[in-house]
Amino acid sequence: MPVPSFCGVRTEKWKLVVYATQERELYDLVADPHELDNLADDARVAGVRRELEARVHDMCVVLPPDMGSLGRIGAARPEVRTGRT
């Protein structure tokens, strides 16, 4: 199964990936360095998710193929990686 297009942002503590399917992965890299516990739907970190979504929206200016629109994501900035396999 191919991996859908995605945009992502990473800080020292957090990593957020938003896929073309609108699925999200959010990891606390300090507490979960192996990225096993997806916190994207965890209400306790909703503020972190919104902040990182805003950064993805601002930084993923040129969208990968099949990404369509990031219209449902927030607005602000760290390292962004885009890709498609």
PDB file as gemmi writes it, atoms N, CA and C in Angstrom:
CRYST1    1.000    1.000    1.000  90.00  90.00  90.00 P 1                      
ATOM      1  N   MET A   1       0.840  -1.176   0.000  1.00  0.00           N  
ATOM      2  CA  MET A   1       0.000   0.000   0.000  1.00  0.00           C  
ATOM      3  C   MET A   1       0.890   1.247   0.000  1.00  0.00           C  
ATOM      4  N   PRO A   2       0.700   2.161  -0.937  1.00  0.00           N  
ATOM      5  CA  PRO A   2       1.548   3.362  -0.989  1.00  0.00           C  
ATOM      6  C   PRO A   2       1.240   4.333   0.149  1.00  0.00           C  
ATOM      7  N   VAL A   3       2.250   5.060   0.550  1.00  0.00           N  
ATOM      8  CA  VAL A   3       2.087   6.092   1.579  1.00  0.00           C  
ATOM      9  C   VAL A   3       1.538   7.342   0.903  1.00  0.00           C  
ATOM     10  N   PRO A   4       0.458   7.935   1.450  1.00  0.00           N  
ATOM     11  CA  PRO A   4      -0.082   9.156   0.838  1.00  0.00           C  
ATOM     12  C   PRO A   4       0.867  10.338   1.025  1.00  0.00           C  
ATOM     13  N   SER A   5       0.700  11.349   0.204  1.00  0.00           N  
ATOM     14  CA  SER A   5       1.493  12.572   0.353  1.00  0.00           C  
ATOM     15  C   SER A   5       1.273  13.151   1.746  1.00  0.00           C  
ATOM     16  N   PHE A   6       2.279  13.873   2.240  1.00  0.00           N  
ATOM     17  CA  PHE A   6       2.171  14.432   3.587  1.00  0.00           C  
ATOM     18  C   PHE A   6       3.000  15.700   3.725  1.00  0.00           C  
ATOM     19  N   CYS A   7       2.679  16.469   4.744  1.00  0.00           N  
ATOM     20  CA  CYS A   7       3.494  17.588   5.205  1.00  0.00           C  
ATOM     21  C   CYS A   7       3.690  17.375   6.692  1.00  0.00           C  
ATOM     22  N   GLY A   8       4.831  17.780   7.206  1.00  0.00           N  
ATOM     23  CA  GLY A   8       5.091  17.573   8.618  1.00  0.00           C  
ATOM     24  C   GLY A   8       5.958  18.657   9.211  1.00  0.00           C  
ATOM     25  N   VAL A   9       5.920  18.738  10.520  1.00  0.00           N  
ATOM     26  CA  VAL A   9       6.736  19.693  11.263  1.00  0.00           C  
ATOM     27  C   VAL A   9       7.253  18.987  12.514  1.00  0.00           C  
ATOM     28  N   ARG A  10       8.492  19.372  12.904  1.00  0.00           N  
ATOM     29  CA  ARG A  10       9.114  18.733  14.052  1.00  0.00           C  
ATOM     30  C   ARG A  10       9.799  19.798  14.896  1.00  0.00           C  
ATOM     31  N   THR A  11       9.626  19.685  16.204  1.00  0.00           N  
ATOM     32  CA  THR A  11      10.363  20.507  17.149  1.00  0.00           C  
ATOM     33  C   THR A  11      11.224  19.554  17.971  1.00  0.00           C  
ATOM     34  N   GLU A  12      11.918  20.058  18.980  1.00  0.00           N  
ATOM     35  CA  GLU A  12      12.697  19.155  19.828  1.00  0.00           C  
ATOM     36  C   GLU A  12      11.805  18.161  20.557  1.00  0.00           C  
ATOM     37  N   LYS A  13      10.585  18.579  20.889  1.00  0.00           N  
ATOM     38  CA  LYS A  13       9.684  17.729  21.679  1.00  0.00           C  
ATOM     39  C   LYS A  13       8.587  17.058  20.853  1.00  0.00           C  
ATOM     40  N   TRP A  14       8.092  17.697  19.815  1.00  0.00           N  
ATOM     41  CA  TRP A  14       6.900  17.225  19.104  1.00  0.00           C  
ATOM     42  C   TRP A  14       7.153  16.963  17.630  1.00  0.00           C  
ATOM     43  N   LYS A  15       6.375  16.044  17.079  1.00  0.00           N  
ATOM     44  CA  LYS A  15       6.387  15.779  15.638  1.00  0.00           C  
ATOM     45  C   LYS A  15       4.935  15.612  15.192  1.00  0.00           C  
ATOM     46  N   LEU A  16       4.545  16.395  14.178  1.00  0.00           N  
ATOM     47  CA  LEU A  16       3.200  16.295  13.605  1.00  0.00           C  
ATOM     48  C   LEU A  16       3.331  16.022  12.115  1.00  0.00           C  
ATOM     49  N   VAL A  17       2.579  15.043  11.636  1.00  0.00           N  
ATOM     50  CA  VAL A  17       2.508  14.734  10.210  1.00  0.00           C  
ATOM     51  C   VAL A  17       1.035  14.805   9.815  1.00  0.00           C  
ATOM     52  N   VAL A  18       0.758  15.541   8.718  1.00  0.00           N  
ATOM     53  CA  VAL A  18      -0.603  15.649   8.179  1.00  0.00           C  
ATOM     54  C   VAL A  18      -0.575  15.036   6.786  1.00  0.00           C  
ATOM     55  N   TYR A  19      -1.385  14.018   6.582  1.00  0.00           N  
ATOM     56  CA  TYR A  19      -1.436  13.309   5.305  1.00  0.00           C  
ATOM     57  C   TYR A  19      -2.506  13.896   4.389  1.00  0.00           C  
ATOM     58  N   ALA A  20      -2.388  13.628   3.094  1.00  0.00           N  
ATOM     59  CA  ALA A  20      -3.378  14.068   2.111  1.00  0.00           C  
ATOM     60  C   ALA A  20      -4.761  13.534   2.453  1.00  0.00           C  
ATOM     61  N   THR A  21      -4.820  12.438   3.170  1.00  0.00           N  
ATOM     62  CA  THR A  21      -6.087  11.834   3.596  1.00  0.00           C  
ATOM     63  C   THR A  21      -6.705  12.583   4.774  1.00  0.00           C  
ATOM     64  N   GLN A  22      -6.023  13.634   5.261  1.00  0.00           N  
ATOM     65  CA  GLN A  22      -6.375  14.422   6.443  1.00  0.00           C  
ATOM     66  C   GLN A  22      -6.140  13.664   7.758  1.00  0.00           C  
ATOM     67  N   GLU A  23      -5.554  12.480   7.682  1.00  0.00           N  
ATOM     68  CA  GLU A  23      -5.146  11.783   8.899  1.00  0.00           C  
ATOM     69  C   GLU A  23      -3.953  12.525   9.481  1.00  0.00           C  
ATOM     70  N   ARG A  24      -3.787  12.423  10.800  1.00  0.00           N  
ATOM     71  CA  ARG A  24      -2.691  13.095  11.479  1.00  0.00           C  
ATOM     72  C   ARG A  24      -1.977  12.134  12.421  1.00  0.00           C  
ATOM     73  N   GLU A  25      -0.682  12.378  12.580  1.00  0.00           N  
ATOM     74  CA  GLU A  25       0.105  11.676  13.587  1.00  0.00           C  
ATOM     75  C   GLU A  25       0.820  12.744  14.401  1.00  0.00           C  
ATOM     76  N   LEU A  26       0.689  12.655  15.716  1.00  0.00           N  
ATOM     77  CA  LEU A  26       1.339  13.590  16.625  1.00  0.00           C  
ATOM     78  C   LEU A  26       2.058  12.785  17.698  1.00  0.00           C  
ATOM     79  N   TYR A  27       3.350  13.042  17.838  1.00  0.00           N  
ATOM     80  CA  TYR A  27       4.145  12.290  18.808  1.00  0.00           C  
ATOM     81  C   TYR A  27       4.913  13.225  19.730  1.00  0.00           C  
ATOM     82  N   ASP A  28       5.000  12.836  20.989  1.00  0.00           N  
ATOM     83  CA  ASP A  28       5.851  13.484  21.971  1.00  0.00           C  
ATOM     84  C   ASP A  28       7.186  12.759  21.884  1.00  0.00           C  
ATOM     85  N   LEU A  29       8.158  13.362  21.225  1.00  0.00           N  
ATOM     86  CA  LEU A  29       9.424  12.697  20.953  1.00  0.00           C  
ATOM     87  C   LEU A  29      10.278  12.486  22.194  1.00  0.00           C  
ATOM     88  N   VAL A  30      10.010  13.241  23.251  1.00  0.00           N  
ATOM     89  CA  VAL A  30      10.756  13.065  24.500  1.00  0.00           C  
ATOM     90  C   VAL A  30      10.213  11.850  25.251  1.00  0.00           C  
ATOM     91  N   ALA A  31       8.898  11.793  25.424  1.00  0.00           N  
ATOM     92  CA  ALA A  31       8.266  10.697  26.158  1.00  0.00           C  
ATOM     93  C   ALA A  31       8.136   9.428  25.315  1.00  0.00           C  
ATOM     94  N   ASP A  32       8.113   9.576  23.995  1.00  0.00           N  
ATOM     95  CA  ASP A  32       7.854   8.450  23.086  1.00  0.00           C  
ATOM     96  C   ASP A  32       8.792   8.531  21.875  1.00  0.00           C  
ATOM     97  N   PRO A  33      10.097   8.339  22.080  1.00  0.00           N  
ATOM     98  CA  PRO A  33      11.059   8.515  20.992  1.00  0.00           C  
ATOM     99  C   PRO A  33      10.891   7.541  19.825  1.00  0.00           C  
ATOM    100  N   HIS A  34      10.206   6.428  20.057  1.00  0.00           N  
ATOM    101  CA  HIS A  34       9.991   5.443  18.988  1.00  0.00           C  
ATOM    102  C   HIS A  34       8.677   5.673  18.242  1.00  0.00           C  
ATOM    103  N   GLU A  35       7.972   6.747  18.600  1.00  0.00           N  
ATOM    104  CA  GLU A  35       6.729   7.156  17.927  1.00  0.00           C  
ATOM    105  C   GLU A  35       5.705   6.017  17.876  1.00  0.00           C  
ATOM    106  N   LEU A  36       5.389   5.490  19.041  1.00  0.00           N  
ATOM    107  CA  LEU A  36       4.439   4.386  19.144  1.00  0.00           C  
ATOM    108  C   LEU A  36       3.048   4.834  19.576  1.00  0.00           C  
ATOM    109  N   ASP A  37       2.958   6.002  20.238  1.00  0.00           N  
ATOM    110  CA  ASP A  37       1.688   6.466  20.803  1.00  0.00           C  
ATOM    111  C   ASP A  37       1.228   7.734  20.070  1.00  0.00           C  
ATOM    112  N   ASN A  38       0.348   7.573  19.093  1.00  0.00           N  
ATOM    113  CA  ASN A  38      -0.161   8.701  18.317  1.00  0.00           C  
ATOM    114  C   ASN A  38      -1.116   9.524  19.182  1.00  0.00           C  
ATOM    115  N   LEU A  39      -0.756  10.776  19.447  1.00  0.00           N  
ATOM    116  CA  LEU A  39      -1.540  11.645  20.319  1.00  0.00           C  
ATOM    117  C   LEU A  39      -2.442  12.619  19.551  1.00  0.00           C  
ATOM    118  N   ALA A  40      -2.598  12.425  18.245  1.00  0.00           N  
ATOM    119  CA  ALA A  40      -3.338  13.375  17.408  1.00  0.00           C  
ATOM    120  C   ALA A  40      -4.758  13.625  17.894  1.00  0.00           C  
ATOM    121  N   ASP A  41      -5.399  12.638  18.494  1.00  0.00           N  
ATOM    122  CA  ASP A  41      -6.781  12.800  18.964  1.00  0.00           C  
ATOM    123  C   ASP A  41      -6.878  12.969  20.478  1.00  0.00           C  
ATOM    124  N   ASP A  42      -5.761  13.179  21.138  1.00  0.00           N  
ATOM    125  CA  ASP A  42      -5.725  13.312  22.594  1.00  0.00           C  
ATOM    126  C   ASP A  42      -6.036  14.762  22.988  1.00  0.00           C  
ATOM    127  N   ALA A  43      -7.143  14.971  23.663  1.00  0.00           N  
ATOM    128  CA  ALA A  43      -7.589  16.317  24.053  1.00  0.00           C  
ATOM    129  C   ALA A  43      -6.571  17.024  24.945  1.00  0.00           C  
ATOM    130  N   ARG A  44      -5.751  16.262  25.676  1.00  0.00           N  
ATOM    131  CA  ARG A  44      -4.767  16.869  26.578  1.00  0.00           C  
ATOM    132  C   ARG A  44      -3.698  17.649  25.830  1.00  0.00           C  
ATOM    133  N   VAL A  45      -3.485  17.353  24.546  1.00  0.00           N  
ATOM    134  CA  VAL A  45      -2.457  18.048  23.759  1.00  0.00           C  
ATOM    135  C   VAL A  45      -3.067  18.768  22.555  1.00  0.00           C  
ATOM    136  N   ALA A  46      -4.351  19.091  22.636  1.00  0.00           N  
ATOM    137  CA  ALA A  46      -5.046  19.758  21.522  1.00  0.00           C  
ATOM    138  C   ALA A  46      -4.401  21.100  21.186  1.00  0.00           C  
ATOM    139  N   GLY A  47      -3.952  21.831  22.183  1.00  0.00           N  
ATOM    140  CA  GLY A  47      -3.310  23.120  21.936  1.00  0.00           C  
ATOM    141  C   GLY A  47      -1.998  22.966  21.182  1.00  0.00           C  
ATOM    142  N   VAL A  48      -1.223  21.958  21.545  1.00  0.00           N  
ATOM    143  CA  VAL A  48       0.035  21.675  20.844  1.00  0.00           C  
ATOM    144  C   VAL A  48      -0.274  21.304  19.398  1.00  0.00           C  
ATOM    145  N   ARG A  49      -1.283  20.446  19.198  1.00  0.00           N  
ATOM    146  CA  ARG A  49      -1.655  20.032  17.849  1.00  0.00           C  
ATOM    147  C   ARG A  49      -2.051  21.233  16.994  1.00  0.00           C  
ATOM    148  N   ARG A  50      -2.865  22.137  17.556  1.00  0.00           N  
ATOM    149  CA  ARG A  50      -3.289  23.323  16.794  1.00  0.00           C  
ATOM    150  C   ARG A  50      -2.098  24.208  16.430  1.00  0.00           C  
ATOM    151  N   GLU A  51      -1.172  24.393  17.373  1.00  0.00           N  
ATOM    152  CA  GLU A  51       0.010  25.211  17.105  1.00  0.00           C  
ATOM    153  C   GLU A  51       0.856  24.599  15.985  1.00  0.00           C  
ATOM    154  N   LEU A  52       1.066  23.294  16.042  1.00  0.00           N  
ATOM    155  CA  LEU A  52       1.862  22.634  15.010  1.00  0.00           C  
ATOM    156  C   LEU A  52       1.130  22.598  13.670  1.00  0.00           C  
ATOM    157  N   GLU A  53      -0.186  22.457  13.689  1.00  0.00           N  
ATOM    158  CA  GLU A  53      -0.967  22.512  12.444  1.00  0.00           C  
ATOM    159  C   GLU A  53      -0.816  23.878  11.787  1.00  0.00           C  
ATOM    160  N   ALA A  54      -0.784  24.933  12.600  1.00  0.00           N  
ATOM    161  CA  ALA A  54      -0.587  26.279  12.069  1.00  0.00           C  
ATOM    162  C   ALA A  54       0.787  26.386  11.404  1.00  0.00           C  
ATOM    163  N   ARG A  55       1.789  25.790  12.015  1.00  0.00           N  
ATOM    164  CA  ARG A  55       3.135  25.807  11.433  1.00  0.00           C  
ATOM    165  C   ARG A  55       3.171  25.029  10.110  1.00  0.00           C  
ATOM    166  N   VAL A  56       2.506  23.890  10.082  1.00  0.00           N  
ATOM    167  CA  VAL A  56       2.448  23.112   8.832  1.00  0.00           C  
ATOM    168  C   VAL A  56       1.774  23.940   7.754  1.00  0.00           C  
ATOM    169  N   HIS A  57       0.690  24.590   8.103  1.00  0.00           N  
ATOM    170  CA  HIS A  57      -0.047  25.415   7.137  1.00  0.00           C  
ATOM    171  C   HIS A  57       0.847  26.504   6.561  1.00  0.00           C  
ATOM    172  N   ASP A  58       1.606  27.177   7.416  1.00  0.00           N  
ATOM    173  CA  ASP A  58       2.484  28.260   6.977  1.00  0.00           C  
ATOM    174  C   ASP A  58       3.696  27.760   6.196  1.00  0.00           C  
ATOM    175  N   MET A  59       4.239  26.634   6.599  1.00  0.00           N  
ATOM    176  CA  MET A  59       5.500  26.178   6.032  1.00  0.00           C  
ATOM    177  C   MET A  59       5.349  25.276   4.820  1.00  0.00           C  
ATOM    178  N   CYS A  60       4.243  24.625   4.686  1.00  0.00           N  
ATOM    179  CA  CYS A  60       4.043  23.713   3.559  1.00  0.00           C  
ATOM    180  C   CYS A  60       3.366  24.494   2.427  1.00  0.00           C  
ATOM    181  N   VAL A  61       4.065  25.499   1.942  1.00  0.00           N  
ATOM    182  CA  VAL A  61       3.518  26.402   0.933  1.00  0.00           C  
ATOM    183  C   VAL A  61       3.340  25.676  -0.391  1.00  0.00           C  
ATOM    184  N   VAL A  62       4.348  24.944  -0.819  1.00  0.00           N  
ATOM    185  CA  VAL A  62       4.234  24.136  -2.026  1.00  0.00           C  
ATOM    186  C   VAL A  62       3.837  22.740  -1.577  1.00  0.00           C  
ATOM    187  N   LEU A  63       2.614  22.360  -1.882  1.00  0.00           N  
ATOM    188  CA  LEU A  63       2.097  21.079  -1.417  1.00  0.00           C  
ATOM    189  C   LEU A  63       2.617  19.932  -2.268  1.00  0.00           C  
ATOM    190  N   PRO A  64       2.852  18.789  -1.642  1.00  0.00           N  
ATOM    191  CA  PRO A  64       3.244  17.605  -2.394  1.00  0.00           C  
ATOM    192  C   PRO A  64       2.112  17.162  -3.323  1.00  0.00           C  
ATOM    193  N   PRO A  65       2.415  16.319  -4.316  1.00  0.00           N  
ATOM    194  CA  PRO A  65       1.370  15.804  -5.203  1.00  0.00           C  
ATOM    195  C   PRO A  65       0.245  15.158  -4.396  1.00  0.00           C  
ATOM    196  N   ASP A  66      -0.963  15.285  -4.855  1.00  0.00           N  
ATOM    197  CA  ASP A  66      -2.152  14.673  -4.244  1.00  0.00           C  
ATOM    198  C   ASP A  66      -2.542  15.295  -2.911  1.00  0.00           C  
ATOM    199  N   MET A  67      -1.859  16.366  -2.482  1.00  0.00           N  
ATOM    200  CA  MET A  67      -2.148  16.941  -1.171  1.00  0.00           C  
ATOM    201  C   MET A  67      -3.411  17.778  -1.207  1.00  0.00           C  
ATOM    202  N   GLY A  68      -3.753  18.339  -2.346  1.00  0.00           N  
ATOM    203  CA  GLY A  68      -4.964  19.148  -2.423  1.00  0.00           C  
ATOM    204  C   GLY A  68      -4.791  20.428  -1.652  1.00  0.00           C  
ATOM    205  N   SER A  69      -5.513  20.578  -0.541  1.00  0.00           N  
ATOM    206  CA  SER A  69      -5.507  21.807   0.229  1.00  0.00           C  
ATOM    207  C   SER A  69      -5.297  21.502   1.698  1.00  0.00           C  
ATOM    208  N   LEU A  70      -4.635  22.405   2.377  1.00  0.00           N  
ATOM    209  CA  LEU A  70      -4.488  22.310   3.828  1.00  0.00           C  
ATOM    210  C   LEU A  70      -5.494  23.227   4.509  1.00  0.00           C  
ATOM    211  N   GLY A  71      -6.570  23.535   3.833  1.00  0.00           N  
ATOM    212  CA  GLY A  71      -7.552  24.490   4.310  1.00  0.00           C  
ATOM    213  C   GLY A  71      -8.086  24.258   5.701  1.00  0.00           C  
ATOM    214  N   ARG A  72      -8.135  23.016   6.163  1.00  0.00           N  
ATOM    215  CA  ARG A  72      -8.683  22.746   7.491  1.00  0.00           C  
ATOM    216  C   ARG A  72      -7.632  22.826   8.584  1.00  0.00           C  
ATOM    217  N   ILE A  73      -6.454  23.314   8.257  1.00  0.00           N  
ATOM    218  CA  ILE A  73      -5.380  23.408   9.251  1.00  0.00           C  
ATOM    219  C   ILE A  73      -5.184  24.862   9.663  1.00  0.00           C  
ATOM    220  N   GLY A  74      -4.679  25.099  10.843  1.00  0.00           N  
ATOM    221  CA  GLY A  74      -4.456  26.388  11.465  1.00  0.00           C  
ATOM    222  C   GLY A  74      -3.592  27.498  10.854  1.00  0.00           C  
ATOM    223  N   ALA A  75      -2.420  28.400  11.561  1.00  0.00           N  
ATOM    224  CA  ALA A  75      -1.486  29.438  10.924  1.00  0.00           C  
ATOM    225  C   ALA A  75      -0.178  29.874  11.648  1.00  0.00           C  
ATOM    226  N   ALA A  76       1.395  29.713  11.685  1.00  0.00           N  
ATOM    227  CA  ALA A  76       2.663  30.255  12.298  1.00  0.00           C  
ATOM    228  C   ALA A  76       4.044  29.656  11.968  1.00  0.00           C  
ATOM    229  N   ARG A  77       5.597  28.534  12.767  1.00  0.00           N  
ATOM    230  CA  ARG A  77       6.885  28.094  12.098  1.00  0.00           C  
ATOM    231  C   ARG A  77       7.734  26.952  12.669  1.00  0.00           C  
ATOM    232  N   PRO A  78       9.107  25.578  12.974  1.00  0.00           N  
ATOM    233  CA  PRO A  78      10.357  24.825  12.874  1.00  0.00           C  
ATOM    234  C   PRO A  78      10.561  24.079  11.556  1.00  0.00           C  
ATOM    235  N   GLU A  79      11.296  23.079  11.558  1.00  0.00           N  
ATOM    236  CA  GLU A  79      11.666  22.271  10.400  1.00  0.00           C  
ATOM    237  C   GLU A  79      10.467  21.549   9.803  1.00  0.00           C  
ATOM    238  N   VAL A  80      10.306  21.660   8.483  1.00  0.00           N  
ATOM    239  CA  VAL A  80       9.214  20.973   7.788  1.00  0.00           C  
ATOM    240  C   VAL A  80       9.794  20.038   6.760  1.00  0.00           C  
ATOM    241  N   ARG A  81       9.197  18.879   6.655  1.00  0.00           N  
ATOM    242  CA  ARG A  81       9.643  17.906   5.669  1.00  0.00           C  
ATOM    243  C   ARG A  81       8.423  17.528   4.842  1.00  0.00           C  
ATOM    244  N   THR A  82       8.563  17.538   3.537  1.00  0.00           N  
ATOM    245  CA  THR A  82       7.481  17.075   2.685  1.00  0.00           C  
ATOM    246  C   THR A  82       7.974  15.871   1.922  1.00  0.00           C  
ATOM    247  N   GLY A  83       7.080  15.006   1.540  1.00  0.00           N  
ATOM    248  CA  GLY A  83       7.541  13.845   0.805  1.00  0.00           C  
ATOM    249  C   GLY A  83       6.436  12.977   0.279  1.00  0.00           C  
ATOM    250  N   ARG A  84       6.853  12.032  -0.521  1.00  0.00           N  
ATOM    251  CA  ARG A  84       5.952  11.054  -1.117  1.00  0.00           C  
ATOM    252  C   ARG A  84       6.805   9.856  -1.458  1.00  0.00           C  
ATOM    253  N   THR A  85       6.285   8.668  -1.173  1.00  0.00           N  
ATOM    254  CA  THR A  85       7.036   7.465  -1.536  1.00  0.00           C  
ATOM    255  C   THR A  85       6.333   6.744  -2.647  1.00  0.00           C  
TER     256      THR A  85                                                      
END                                                                             
